Amino acid sequence: MKTSDTDAFKRAARVDHRWSERLPLRIDVVMQYDALGLVSGKTRDISNDGMFVETGIIRLFPNDSLILTFADPLREDGTLVTVSAVVRHATEDGVGLQLDGFRFNSIHPTEPQQAIAAYH
C-alpha cells in the first residue's frame, strides 16, 4: 500500500465518538494547564459536551487535564463557566476537549444546540 493510500485508510478508519453535533462558535477561553500556567485560546466549534480550541503555538497532548473558563455563550451578562476538561486529540493548531461532568444542556436544559446555533 502506498503512503497516500495508507493515510487515506487511516482517515477513513477513524471513529468519531461524538454524541452531539458540532456547531461553529468563536468564544475566548482561558485554560489552566499545570505545565504552562494560563493559556488563552479561541473555540472553533462546540458541542454539548466538548469543544475544539485553537491554541496557536502552544502544544497540549492527549489525556492532559485542564481547567477551562469561558463566558457562557447563551447569556449576555458575561456569566463565566469554569469546568474541567481532558484533551482528546491534538493538532498543529489546537485541541479537541471533552468537558468533564459538564454539558451545555445542564445549564440550558431546553434545546441547547438550537440556542447555541442562534447565538453565533
C-alpha positions, 0 to 999 in steps of 0.5 A, a space after each residue: 500500500 502506498 503512503 497516500 493510500 495508507 493515510 487515506 485508510 487511516 482517515 477513513 478508519 477513524 471513529 468519531 465518538 461524538 454524541 452531539 453535533 458540532 456547531 461553529 462558535 468563536 468564544 475566548 477561553 482561558 485554560 489552566 494547564 499545570 505545565 504552562 500556567 494560563 493559556 488563552 485560546 479561541 473555540 472553533 466549534 462546540 458541542 454539548 459536551 466538548 469543544 475544539 480550541 485553537 491554541 496557536 503555538 502552544 502544544 497540549 497532548 492527549 489525556 492532559 487535564 485542564 481547567 477551562 473558563 469561558 463566558 457562557 455563550 447563551 447569556 449576555 451578562 458575561 456569566 463565566 463557566 469554569 469546568 474541567 476538561 481532558 484533551 482528546 486529540 491534538 493538532 498543529 493548531 489546537 485541541 479537541 476537549 471533552 468537558 468533564 461532568 459538564 454539558 451545555 444542556 445542564 445549564 440550558 436544559 431546553 434545546 441547547 444546540 438550537 440556542 447555541 446555533 442562534 447565538 453565533 
